[in-house]
Amino acid sequence: MVENYNRKVQIVLFFIISVLFFVSISAYSSYVTPFAEGKGMSPAQIGVILGATGMVSMFIRFPIGILAQLFSKRKLVCSLGLLITVVAWLIAFFVPNYATLFIAKGAGGITGATWVMYTVLFSTFFTEEEIPGSIGVINLASSIGPIIGATAGGAAAELFDFQYSFVVAVVAAILGIVLLIFLKEPQSNPASTPAETWKIAKTQVKDKNVWKIGILATLPMMATYAFMDYLTPTIVGDLGGGGAEIAITANCFRISCIVASPLVGFFFYKVLGVEWTVGIGALGLGLSCIVMPHAGSLMLVYILHCAIGFFFTMNFTMLLSLIIMGVPREYQTTRMGFLQSFYSIGLWIGPMGSGFITQAMSITHCAYIMGGAVLLIALLTKLLVPKELVKLKKASTEESVKK
């Protein structure tokens, strides 16, 4: 009884730490753009700063996915990831310039990449039979954390200045580090040997289905984060909004993601199937992006941001459900790490490209280009969605219904 109680305490503690993790990487994300604009930086410079997160993620998410298979001291990696956020954003707060903001955003990519360690570590608190249910709990943290982060960051920006959103991230990261000290990491062996892990990694890189899903995921990711990080905060500022209004737009996106996520599996997949769910998600996302610059009021911006979140989730959640179809469990962490590195290209090019395109042309042209790229994906969905994975998902769903 005492042992079971202690385990529950540890699970609750880890859930809180996971929420703080997401606060630490989301509290500043929508406020770097208006802060940098206030410092006189050009759209191209701001784009390079914003793209640093994706650029770093592109190079390290796959290696960290491999490391999660090999390294049993996962709590240490989680702590180091949060410490990087503390140091980088404190420097950016006290010495704000192009270089420190670029480094801090890049540091956010390192911290964000450690999320795979959280998911693997969290699973060690559960038995084999309990693990599927535990994923829902940890995913709840990934929904709640960014909302708290955007809200707290927006409040700090509204009450003081945009750069005080950096402080919110630092405080959350420090609290996470402190709580990790009290977390008792269950004893676990590495998931595989170096030779086995290398073999798994090579298998995933050679799998054409991962590349197809990566292409389908990258362009919607590019457009979505071009708006989340750069275009929408700029549009909100042009309409007279401040920190509070930017926080509302960010939370409109995230709340609509929460609403859409369960509907993908319970409704859209059953009614539309895989290809149509992915394709309609891309179509709706692309059209929402194209219309956004013509929103003449903050209320329309909020509505369109809800649409972007909803359609992005339709597209992206369906793709993620395919990536692990027919894949042995010991392959899944490495496979997901490779996919995350792949679509991080979008996290890099989207915000960075939006800065350069806006400087060379305009926000409207940038929105058309980003939205048009996603519409292209909508047209290519039927061609790129791996047919064998669709069949496996259908078989898996039918088997679940029988049970």
Secondary structure, 3 states (H helix, E strand, C coil): CHHHHHHHHHHHHHHHHHHHHHHHHHCCCCCHHHHHHHCCCCHHHHHHHHHHHHHHHHHHHHHHHHHHHHCCCHHHHHHHHHHHHHHHHHHHHHCCCHHHHHHHHHHHHHHHHCHHHHHHHHHCCCCCCCHHHHHHHHHHHHHHHHHHHHHHHHHHHHHCCCCHHHHHHHHHHHHHHHHHHHCCCCCCCCCCCHHHHHHHHHHHHHCHHHHHHHHHHHHHHHHHHHHHHHHHHHHHHHCCCCHHHHHHHHHHHHHHHHHHHHHHHHHHHHHHHHHHHHHHHHHHHHHHHHHHHHCCCHHHHHHHHHHHHHHHHHHHHHHHHHHCCCCCHHHHHHHHHHHHHHHHHHHHHHHHHHHHHHHHCCHHHHHHHHHHHHHHHHHHHHHHCCHHHHHHHHHHHHHHHHC
